[in-house]
Amino acid sequence: EELEHSNLRLKREISEKNDFLRTVSHDLGAPLRNIGGLTRMLEKKYGDSLGKEGKDRLERIRNNVSRELEMIEQLLELSRLKTRRQKKQIVDLMELLAQIRQDLTYSIEEKGIHLVVLDVLPSIWAERDRIRQLFQNLIDNAIKYMGDNPEPEIAIGWSENPKAHLFWVKDNGIGIPNDQREKIFGVFKRVKTKEVNAVEGKGVGLASVKTIVELYGGEIWGGFP
């Protein structure tokens, strides 16, 4: 009875947290959109008299507004992962990865990355869009943080045990310091190195991956044990 009571309380707290997240995100978004609209009106009406410095500052305001709105939208999407479950179906992972490869062709070819699937991945019973989001985020992350490796490679594989499938995405990019491998899955958490700071990112992609994995009762970690 105590365990059941604790589980119910935990579910209620999680639900309240998600409701709070959605409410705050919505309430923050409205004034930010208003600020963005006002800056466009100011530039349109007074642009000629603002001068170069005034226009530059308005542009900085708009850019900051855009970044904040993007972060809010990513937070909302993170909350939707838990509350808006999709219909499950048979998902052919080989077909799914082929589509992801096609969507990321430009980025892959631009950096000369060799993307290889080492084994024939299985078909699984899951939400197709969520599994696509999971793999695409991992591969996109590997592309973004590849660095200047002269022979860049991303490898995808899997193994099976009696209880679960183990999937992995491995690259030879800049890597993750050992003491930060667990932190990277937190919201807005990024590795703190000069190489990472030079890459644009918000720190939500891996948090989304972690959420999706945990929805299926799984675990995720950075680096190979």
PASEBA-1860 file (N, C-alpha, C; in nm, 3 decimals):
! residues 225
1> EELEHSNL> 0.083/-0.120/0.000/0.000/0.000/0.000/0.087/0.127/0.000 ~ 0.196/0.122/0.078/0.285/0.237/0.081/0.350/0.260/-0.056 ~ 0.388/0.150/-0.123/0.449/0.161/-0.255/0.350/0.217/-0.356 ~ 0.225/0.167/-0.351/0.122/0.217/-0.442/0.096/0.366/-0.418 ~ 0.091/0.403/-0.291/0.070/0.544/-0.257/0.186/0.630/-0.309 ~ 0.308/0.581/-0.295/0.425/0.656/-0.342/0.424/0.670/-0.494 ~ 0.384/0.562/-0.564/0.376/0.568/-0.710/0.272/0.668/-0.757 ~ 0.156/0.668/-0.691/0.051/0.763/-0.728/0.096/0.907/-0.704
9> RLKREISE> 0.164/0.928/-0.592/0.213/1.063/-0.562/0.317/1.106/-0.664 ~ 0.405/1.012/-0.704/0.508/1.044/-0.802/0.445/1.078/-0.936 ~ 0.343/1.000/-0.979/0.275/1.029/-1.106/0.207/1.165/-1.101 ~ 0.146/1.196/-0.985/0.080/1.326/-0.971/0.181/1.441/-0.979 ~ 0.295/1.422/-0.915/0.398/1.525/-0.918/0.454/1.546/-1.059 ~ 0.473/1.436/-1.132/0.521/1.446/-1.270/0.419/1.518/-1.357 ~ 0.290/1.483/-1.339/0.184/1.549/-1.415/0.178/1.698/-1.384 ~ 0.191/1.731/-1.256/0.188/1.873/-1.217/0.308/1.948/-1.275
17> KNDFLRTV> 0.423/1.883/-1.278/0.543/1.945/-1.333/0.526/1.973/-1.483 ~ 0.469/1.874/-1.555/0.448/1.892/-1.699/0.346/2.001/-1.726 ~ 0.239/2.005/-1.644/0.139/2.113/-1.659/0.203/2.248/-1.633 ~ 0.287/2.255/-1.531/0.356/2.380/-1.499/0.447/2.422/-1.614 ~ 0.517/2.325/-1.672/0.608/2.353/-1.782/0.532/2.409/-1.902 ~ 0.418/2.347/-1.935/0.340/2.395/-2.049/0.285/2.534/-2.024 ~ 0.236/2.559/-1.902/0.178/2.689/-1.868/0.283/2.799/-1.873 ~ 0.397/2.774/-1.810/0.504/2.873/-1.808/0.556/2.900/-1.949
25> SHDLGAPL> 0.573/2.794/-2.028/0.623/2.811/-2.164/0.527/2.896/-2.246 ~ 0.397/2.872/-2.231/0.298/2.950/-2.304/0.299/3.095/-2.259 ~ 0.305/3.116/-2.127/0.303/3.252/-2.073/0.429/3.330/-2.109 ~ 0.541/3.262/-2.122/0.664/3.329/-2.163/0.664/3.359/-2.312 ~ 0.605/3.270/-2.391/0.606/3.286/-2.536/0.530/3.407/-2.584 ~ 0.413/3.434/-2.523/0.329/3.545/-2.569/0.400/3.680/-2.562 ~ 0.459/3.721/-2.448/0.527/3.851/-2.445/0.651/3.854/-2.534 ~ 0.720/3.740/-2.549/0.837/3.739/-2.636/0.796/3.763/-2.782
33> RNIGGLTR> 0.688/3.700/-2.824/0.640/3.724/-2.961/0.599/3.869/-2.979 ~ 0.541/3.928/-2.873/0.502/4.068/-2.878/0.625/4.158/-2.892 ~ 0.732/4.126/-2.817/0.856/4.203/-2.826/0.913/4.195/-2.968 ~ 0.913/4.075/-3.025/0.962/4.058/-3.162/0.882/4.141/-3.261 ~ 0.749/4.142/-3.244/0.664/4.220/-3.333/0.688/4.370/-3.319 ~ 0.709/4.414/-3.196/0.734/4.556/-3.172/0.866/4.602/-3.234 ~ 0.968/4.518/-3.227/1.096/4.557/-3.288/1.082/4.571/-3.439 ~ 1.002/4.483/-3.501/0.981/4.494/-3.646/0.905/4.622/-3.680
41> MLEKKYGD> 0.806/4.656/-3.595/0.730/4.780/-3.617/0.820/4.903/-3.602 ~ 0.906/4.901/-3.501/0.997/5.015/-3.478/1.091/5.034/-3.597 ~ 1.144/4.922/-3.646/1.237/4.934/-3.758/1.165/4.982/-3.884 ~ 1.043/4.933/-3.904/0.968/4.973/-4.023/0.930/5.120/-4.018 ~ 0.891/5.169/-3.899/0.842/5.306/-3.887/0.953/5.407/-3.867 ~ 1.058/5.368/-3.791/1.163/5.463/-3.757/1.301/5.420/-3.807 ~ 1.302/5.324/-3.896/1.429/5.268/-3.942/1.527/5.371/-3.995 ~ 1.477/5.466/-4.073/1.564/5.565/-4.136/1.630/5.656/-4.033
49> SLGKEGKD> 1.564/5.680/-3.920/1.618/5.771/-3.820/1.696/5.699/-3.708 ~ 1.692/5.569/-3.709/1.761/5.495/-3.603/1.912/5.491/-3.622 ~ 1.954/5.495/-3.744/2.097/5.486/-3.771/2.148/5.343/-3.762 ~ 2.273/5.322/-3.795/2.332/5.189/-3.797/2.331/5.123/-3.660 ~ 2.367/5.200/-3.555/2.373/5.144/-3.421/2.235/5.103/-3.371 ~ 2.134/5.188/-3.397/1.998/5.156/-3.354/1.945/5.031/-3.422 ~ 1.969/5.017/-3.552/1.924/4.899/-3.625/1.995/4.773/-3.575 ~ 2.124/4.789/-3.546/2.201/4.675/-3.495/2.144/4.626/-3.362
57> RLERIRNN> 2.104/4.718/-3.274/2.051/4.678/-3.144/1.913/4.613/-3.159 ~ 1.832/4.664/-3.251/1.703/4.599/-3.276/1.722/4.457/-3.329 ~ 1.820/4.441/-3.415/1.847/4.308/-3.469/1.892/4.212/-3.358 ~ 1.972/4.264/-3.265/2.015/4.181/-3.152/1.896/4.139/-3.066 ~ 1.803/4.232/-3.045/1.683/4.200/-2.968/1.604/4.089/-3.038 ~ 1.584/4.104/-3.170/1.509/4.003/-3.246/1.576/3.868/-3.240 ~ 1.709/3.868/-3.252/1.782/3.741/-3.248/1.767/3.673/-3.112 ~ 1.774/3.750/-3.005/1.756/3.694/-2.871/1.615/3.641/-2.851
65> VSRELEMI> 1.517/3.716/-2.902/1.378/3.672/-2.894/1.361/3.539/-2.968 ~ 1.419/3.529/-3.086/1.407/3.406/-3.166/1.468/3.287/-3.092 ~ 1.585/3.309/-3.030/1.650/3.200/-2.956/1.565/3.155/-2.837 ~ 1.510/3.252/-2.765/1.427/3.218/-2.649/1.300/3.144/-2.691 ~ 1.238/3.189/-2.799/1.116/3.122/-2.847/1.148/2.979/-2.893 ~ 1.263/2.961/-2.953/1.304/2.827/-2.996/1.323/2.736/-2.875 ~ 1.385/2.789/-2.769/1.405/2.710/-2.648/1.272/2.674/-2.583 ~ 1.177/2.768/-2.582/1.045/2.742/-2.525/0.973/2.632/-2.604
73> EQLLELSR> 0.983/2.640/-2.737/0.918/2.539/-2.821/0.980/2.402/-2.798 ~ 1.111/2.398/-2.777/1.177/2.271/-2.750/1.134/2.214/-2.615 ~ 1.115/2.302/-2.516/1.066/2.258/-2.386/0.925/2.201/-2.398 ~ 0.841/2.269/-2.476/0.704/2.220/-2.496/0.705/2.083/-2.564 ~ 0.791/2.069/-2.664/0.801/1.941/-2.733/0.847/1.832/-2.638 ~ 0.936/1.868/-2.546/0.984/1.772/-2.447/0.871/1.724/-2.358 ~ 0.781/1.816/-2.320/0.667/1.778/-2.236/0.566/1.696/-2.316 ~ 0.553/1.724/-2.448/0.459/1.649/-2.532/0.501/1.504/-2.548
81> LKTRRQKK> 0.631/1.480/-2.542/0.679/1.342/-2.556/0.614/1.251/-2.453 ~ 0.591/1.304/-2.333/0.538/1.223/-2.225/0.385/1.219/-2.223 ~ 0.322/1.324/-2.274/0.177/1.336/-2.260/0.100/1.302/-2.386 ~ 0.165/1.309/-2.502/0.096/1.282/-2.628/0.157/1.160/-2.695 ~ 0.122/1.045/-2.644/0.174/0.920/-2.701/0.109/0.894/-2.836 ~ 0.184/0.830/-2.924/0.138/0.801/-3.058/0.105/0.653/-3.074 ~ 0.039/0.623/-3.183/0.003/0.485/-3.210/0.127/0.404/-3.243 ~ 0.139/0.286/-3.181/0.253/0.201/-3.207/0.231/0.118/-3.334
89> QIVDLMEL> 0.341/0.086/-3.399/0.337/0.006/-3.522/0.471/-0.065/-3.538 ~ 0.476/-0.153/-3.635/0.603/-0.218/-3.667/0.692/-0.116/-3.739 ~ 0.809/-0.090/-3.683/0.901/0.007/-3.740/1.025/-0.065/-3.792 ~ 1.045/-0.059/-3.922/1.163/-0.118/-3.985/1.279/-0.020/-3.967 ~ 1.371/-0.051/-3.878/1.479/0.043/-3.845/1.575/0.066/-3.962 ~ 1.595/-0.034/-4.047/1.682/-0.015/-4.163/1.621/0.087/-4.259 ~ 1.491/0.075/-4.280/1.422/0.171/-4.367/1.423/0.310/-4.304 ~ 1.403/0.315/-4.173/1.402/0.443/-4.101/1.538/0.513/-4.111
97> LAQIRQDL> 1.646/0.437/-4.091/1.780/0.495/-4.100/1.812/0.542/-4.241 ~ 1.762/0.472/-4.341/1.782/0.514/-4.480/1.717/0.651/-4.504 ~ 1.599/0.671/-4.447/1.530/0.799/-4.461/1.605/0.910/-4.388 ~ 1.655/0.879/-4.268/1.730/0.978/-4.192/1.858/1.016/-4.266 ~ 1.927/0.916/-4.320/2.048/0.942/-4.399/2.018/1.036/-4.516 ~ 1.905/1.012/-4.582/1.867/1.096/-4.695/1.840/1.240/-4.650 ~ 1.771/1.255/-4.536/1.740/1.388/-4.485/1.865/1.465/-4.443 ~ 1.967/1.392/-4.398/2.089/1.456/-4.349/2.203/1.451/-4.451
105> TYSIEEKG> 2.168/1.421/-4.576/2.269/1.404/-4.681/2.363/1.523/-4.691 ~ 2.309/1.643/-4.692/2.392/1.762/-4.710/2.497/1.772/-4.600 ~ 2.454/1.759/-4.475/2.547/1.771/-4.362/2.651/1.660/-4.363 ~ 2.607/1.539/-4.399/2.699/1.424/-4.402/2.806/1.444/-4.509 ~ 2.762/1.485/-4.630/2.856/1.502/-4.740/2.943/1.625/-4.721 ~ 2.889/1.729/-4.659/2.965/1.852/-4.638/3.089/1.825/-4.552 ~ 3.076/1.737/-4.455/3.189/1.704/-4.367/3.262/1.578/-4.409 ~ 3.217/1.517/-4.519/3.283/1.397/-4.570/3.274/1.280/-4.474
113> IHLVVLDV> 3.159/1.266/-4.407/3.143/1.162/-4.305/3.104/1.028/-4.368 ~ 3.169/0.924/-4.322/3.133/0.788/-4.361/3.033/0.735/-4.257 ~ 2.907/0.725/-4.299/2.801/0.674/-4.210/2.775/0.529/-4.245 ~ 2.794/0.442/-4.147/2.782/0.299/-4.175/2.693/0.232/-4.070 ~ 2.607/0.143/-4.117/2.527/0.058/-4.028/2.594/-0.079/-4.027 ~ 2.648/-0.119/-3.914/2.733/-0.238/-3.907/2.656/-0.368/-3.912 ~ 2.529/-0.365/-3.868/2.448/-0.486/-3.867/2.311/-0.455/-3.926 ~ 2.240/-0.558/-3.962/2.100/-0.540/-4.005/2.016/-0.520/-3.880
121> LPSIWAER> 1.967/-0.400/-3.862/1.888/-0.369/-3.743/1.750/-0.432/-3.752 ~ 1.689/-0.466/-3.639/1.560/-0.534/-3.640/1.444/-0.438/-3.663 ~ 1.327/-0.494/-3.683/1.203/-0.417/-3.679/1.150/-0.423/-3.536 ~ 1.094/-0.312/-3.489/1.047/-0.306/-3.350/0.905/-0.252/-3.345 ~ 0.836/-0.279/-3.236/0.700/-0.233/-3.212/0.709/-0.103/-3.132 ~ 0.683/0.011/-3.198/0.707/0.139/-3.132/0.635/0.252/-3.205 ~ 0.649/0.372/-3.151/0.596/0.493/-3.214/0.698/0.539/-3.319 ~ 0.662/0.533/-3.444/0.758/0.557/-3.552/0.823/0.695/-3.542
129> DRIRQLFQ> 0.743/0.800/-3.523/0.799/0.935/-3.521/0.894/0.955/-3.404 ~ 0.863/0.893/-3.291/0.951/0.909/-3.174/1.084/0.836/-3.196 ~ 1.079/0.717/-3.253/1.203/0.643/-3.278/1.286/0.715/-3.384 ~ 1.218/0.772/-3.481/1.290/0.852/-3.582/1.358/0.971/-3.516 ~ 1.286/1.039/-3.427/1.341/1.154/-3.356/1.463/1.112/-3.275 ~ 1.454/0.997/-3.211/1.563/0.946/-3.128/1.690/0.928/-3.210 ~ 1.681/0.850/-3.318/1.800/0.823/-3.398/1.850/0.947/-3.471 ~ 1.757/1.029/-3.519/1.799/1.149/-3.591/1.874/1.246/-3.499
137> NLIDNAIK> 1.827/1.260/-3.376/1.896/1.347/-3.282/2.037/1.296/-3.252 ~ 2.051/1.165/-3.234/2.182/1.108/-3.204/2.278/1.124/-3.322 ~ 2.230/1.097/-3.443/2.315/1.110/-3.562/2.349/1.256/-3.589 ~ 2.250/1.343/-3.575/2.274/1.486/-3.596/2.375/1.540/-3.496 ~ 2.366/1.493/-3.372/2.463/1.533/-3.270/2.604/1.488/-3.308 ~ 2.615/1.366/-3.357/2.746/1.314/-3.398/2.804/1.396/-3.513 ~ 2.718/1.440/-3.604/2.762/1.523/-3.717/2.810/1.659/-3.667 ~ 2.730/1.721/-3.580/2.763/1.856/-3.533/2.893/1.862/-3.456
145> YMGDNPEP> 2.921/1.757/-3.378/3.038/1.757/-3.292/3.149/1.666/-3.345 ~ 3.157/1.654/-3.476/3.258/1.569/-3.537/3.398/1.629/-3.524 ~ 3.407/1.761/-3.528/3.538/1.825/-3.520/3.612/1.817/-3.652 ~ 3.744/1.817/-3.646/3.827/1.821/-3.767/3.893/1.687/-3.798 ~ 3.832/1.578/-3.758/3.889/1.446/-3.786/3.904/1.428/-3.938 ~ 4.023/1.391/-3.986/4.043/1.375/-4.131/3.966/1.257/-4.191 ~ 3.928/1.161/-4.108/3.850/1.047/-4.155/3.726/1.029/-4.067 ~ 3.632/1.122/-4.076/3.514/1.119/-3.988/3.424/0.999/-4.017
153> EIAIGWSE> 3.377/0.937/-3.909/3.291/0.819/-3.926/3.186/0.813/-3.817 ~ 3.068/0.773/-3.856/2.959/0.745/-3.762/2.915/0.602/-3.788 ~ 2.915/0.521/-3.682/2.877/0.380/-3.696/2.756/0.351/-3.607 ~ 2.663/0.273/-3.660/2.542/0.238/-3.587/2.532/0.086/-3.579 ~ 2.503/0.036/-3.461/2.492/-0.108/-3.446/2.397/-0.146/-3.334 ~ 2.387/-0.274/-3.309/2.297/-0.321/-3.203/2.337/-0.461/-3.159 ~ 2.290/-0.497/-3.042/2.303/-0.634/-2.993/2.177/-0.667/-2.915 ~ 2.157/-0.793/-2.890/2.033/-0.837/-2.825/2.064/-0.924/-2.705
161> NPKAHLFW> 1.987/-0.902/-2.598/1.994/-0.993/-2.485/1.851/-1.036/-2.451 ~ 1.831/-1.127/-2.357/1.695/-1.177/-2.331/1.594/-1.071/-2.291 ~ 1.640/-0.958/-2.237/1.547/-0.859/-2.185/1.526/-0.738/-2.276 ~ 1.625/-0.705/-2.356/1.613/-0.582/-2.432/1.711/-0.579/-2.549 ~ 1.687/-0.486/-2.642/1.783/-0.458/-2.749/1.876/-0.347/-2.699 ~ 2.002/-0.355/-2.738/2.098/-0.249/-2.709/2.139/-0.187/-2.843 ~ 2.101/-0.062/-2.864/2.139/0.011/-2.985/2.249/0.111/-2.950 ~ 2.337/0.137/-3.044/2.440/0.237/-3.018/2.476/0.315/-3.144
169> VKDNGIGI> 2.513/0.440/-3.121/2.560/0.529/-3.226/2.698/0.578/-3.182 ~ 2.798/0.543/-3.260/2.937/0.571/-3.223/3.003/0.659/-3.330 ~ 3.080/0.757/-3.284/3.152/0.842/-3.379/3.293/0.866/-3.330 ~ 3.378/0.917/-3.418/3.516/0.949/-3.381/3.537/1.101/-3.379 ~ 3.437/1.171/-3.327/3.443/1.316/-3.316/3.518/1.362/-3.192 ~ 3.480/1.478/-3.139/3.556/1.540/-3.030/3.538/1.468/-2.897 ~ 3.433/1.386/-2.885/3.416/1.304/-2.765/3.354/1.378/-2.648 ~ 3.331/1.303/-2.541/3.267/1.356/-2.419/3.359/1.327/-2.301
177> PNDQREKI> 3.398/1.428/-2.224/3.480/1.401/-2.105/3.409/1.304/-2.011 ~ 3.484/1.215/-1.950/3.426/1.111/-1.864/3.337/1.168/-1.754 ~ 3.376/1.281/-1.698/3.300/1.336/-1.585/3.174/1.409/-1.628 ~ 3.148/1.416/-1.760/3.030/1.486/-1.808/2.934/1.396/-1.885 ~ 2.962/1.267/-1.887/2.882/1.176/-1.970/2.737/1.162/-1.925 ~ 2.711/1.177/-1.797/2.573/1.168/-1.748/2.502/1.302/-1.757 ~ 2.576/1.410/-1.744/2.516/1.544/-1.742/2.456/1.584/-1.877 ~ 2.509/1.531/-1.986/2.468/1.577/-2.118/2.323/1.545/-2.151
185> FGVFKRVK> 2.259/1.457/-2.073/2.120/1.422/-2.100/2.022/1.510/-2.023 ~ 2.073/1.607/-1.947/1.987/1.702/-1.878/1.943/1.814/-1.971 ~ 1.831/1.876/-1.940/1.780/1.986/-2.023/1.874/2.105/-2.014 ~ 1.913/2.158/-2.131/2.003/2.273/-2.143/2.144/2.243/-2.091 ~ 2.179/2.114/-2.080/2.313/2.078/-2.036/2.398/2.044/-2.158 ~ 2.514/2.106/-2.168/2.607/2.077/-2.277/2.746/2.055/-2.220 ~ 2.826/1.980/-2.295/2.964/1.960/-2.254/3.036/2.095/-2.254 ~ 3.115/2.117/-2.152/3.183/2.245/-2.139/3.327/2.235/-2.188
193> TKEVNAVE> 3.342/2.250/-2.319/3.474/2.255/-2.381/3.472/2.362/-2.489 ~ 3.589/2.406/-2.532/3.597/2.509/-2.636/3.536/2.460/-2.766 ~ 3.559/2.332/-2.798/3.506/2.277/-2.924/3.354/2.278/-2.925 ~ 3.292/2.244/-2.812/3.146/2.241/-2.804/3.089/2.383/-2.807 ~ 3.153/2.475/-2.737/3.105/2.613/-2.733/3.102/2.676/-2.871 ~ 3.186/2.626/-2.962/3.191/2.681/-3.097/3.077/2.630/-3.185 ~ 3.001/2.531/-3.136/2.890/2.473/-3.212/2.758/2.523/-3.155 ~ 2.670/2.569/-3.243/2.540/2.619/-3.197/2.454/2.504/-3.147
201> GKGVGLAS> 2.392/2.523/-3.033/2.304/2.420/-2.978/2.240/2.468/-2.850 ~ 2.126/2.406/-2.813/2.052/2.448/-2.695/2.063/2.350/-2.579 ~ 2.097/2.225/-2.608/2.104/2.127/-2.501/1.971/2.060/-2.471 ~ 1.887/2.045/-2.574/1.756/1.981/-2.555/1.748/1.848/-2.631 ~ 1.826/1.834/-2.738/1.818/1.714/-2.822/1.841/1.585/-2.746 ~ 1.947/1.579/-2.666/1.977/1.456/-2.592/1.880/1.435/-2.476 ~ 1.827/1.545/-2.421/1.724/1.532/-2.318/1.600/1.466/-2.377 ~ 1.567/1.501/-2.502/1.453/1.439/-2.571/1.479/1.290/-2.595
209> VKTIVELY> 1.601/1.258/-2.636/1.638/1.118/-2.659/1.621/1.038/-2.530 ~ 1.669/1.093/-2.420/1.659/1.025/-2.290/1.512/1.002/-2.252 ~ 1.430/1.103/-2.275/1.288/1.091/-2.242/1.223/0.979/-2.323 ~ 1.253/0.973/-2.453/1.194/0.870/-2.539/1.239/0.731/-2.494 ~ 1.368/0.716/-2.467/1.420/0.586/-2.423/1.352/0.542/-2.294 ~ 1.336/0.635/-2.201/1.277/0.600/-2.071/1.128/0.571/-2.082 ~ 1.061/0.628/-2.183/0.920/0.595/-2.204/0.902/0.448/-2.236 ~ 1.007/0.386/-2.290/1.003/0.243/-2.323/1.071/0.159/-2.216
217> GGEIWGGF> 1.097/0.220/-2.100/1.156/0.145/-1.991/1.305/0.117/-2.010 ~ 1.369/0.194/-2.098/1.510/0.169/-2.127/1.603/0.265/-2.055 ~ 1.730/0.252/-2.086/1.834/0.337/-2.028/1.922/0.390/-2.141 ~ 1.986/0.504/-2.117/2.079/0.559/-2.214/2.199/0.615/-2.140 ~ 2.316/0.607/-2.203/2.435/0.662/-2.140/2.532/0.706/-2.250 ~ 2.626/0.790/-2.213/2.726/0.838/-2.307/2.855/0.761/-2.291 ~ 2.911/0.717/-2.402/3.034/0.639/-2.397/3.007/0.492/-2.375 ~ 3.103/0.411/-2.408/3.088/0.265/-2.395/3.145/0.221/-2.260
225> P> 3.070/0.138/-2.186/3.119/0.091/-2.056/3.241/0.002/-2.070
END
